Amino acid sequence: MATTIQISEDLHTELIKRKLFERESYEEVIWDLIEDNLELNAETKKELEESRADAKIGKTSSLEQIKMKYGLK
């Protein structure tokens, strides 16, 4: 069942910018945004878990250590 929604001119302009091709529907644009967000969230959660595991075993470097390593201090 199709429905209509009201959006601001600013959002309309932004959706137009995000179209991959001129004839792409706004529904396709919105689904692409939702999909990208879900993928990013899953990827981010995985990276956070890996970072926490690294921190627990001491596999981290301080900012000072990084600066020394790259000669920034």
ROVEXNU-368169 format. One line per field, with one value per residue (C-alpha): residue in three letters; y, z, x. Coordinates in steps of 0.2 Angstrom, whole numbers. Example, Ala and Ser with C-alpha at 12.3 -4.5 7.8 and 13.67 -1.06 7.14 Angstrom:
code: Ala|Ser
Y: -22|-5
Z: 39|36
X: 62|68
***
This chain:
code: Met|Ala|Thr|Thr|Ile|Gln|Ile|Ser|Glu|Asp|Leu|His|Thr|Glu|Leu|Ile|Lys|Arg|Lys|Leu|Phe|Glu|Arg|Glu|Ser|Tyr|Glu|Glu|Val|Ile|Trp|Asp|Leu|Ile|Glu|Asp|Asn|Leu|Glu|Leu|Asn|Ala|Glu|Thr|Lys|Lys|Glu|Leu|Glu|Glu|Ser|Arg|Ala|Asp|Ala|Lys|Ile|Gly|Lys|Thr|Ser|Ser|Leu|Glu|Gln|Ile|Lys|Met|Lys|Tyr|Gly|Leu|Lys
Y: 0|17|32|50|60|78|83|100|108|106|87|86|95|83|68|74|76|58|50|39|42|54|42|34|35|43|26|19|33|31|12|14|26|14|0|10|14|-4|-10|4|0|-19|-14|-2|-14|-27|-14|-9|-26|-29|-13|-18|-35|-27|-15|-29|-38|-22|-21|-2|13|30|46|50|33|36|53|46|32|45|58|71|75
Z: 0|-5|5|5|17|20|20|21|6|14|16|-2|-8|2|-5|-23|-20|-14|-29|-38|-55|-60|-61|-44|-33|-16|-9|-16|-9|8|8|3|18|30|23|24|42|47|39|48|65|63|57|71|84|78|78|96|102|94|102|119|117|112|127|139|134|133|114|114|112|121|111|118|111|94|94|98|85|71|77|81|98
X: 0|7|6|12|22|26|44|53|60|78|75|68|84|95|86|88|107|108|100|112|103|89|75|78|63|64|59|74|85|77|80|98|100|92|103|119|115|111|128|137|130|134|152|154|148|161|175|171|171|188|195|188|197|213|212|209|225|235|236|235|246|245|245|262|269|261|269|286|284|281|293|279|286
***
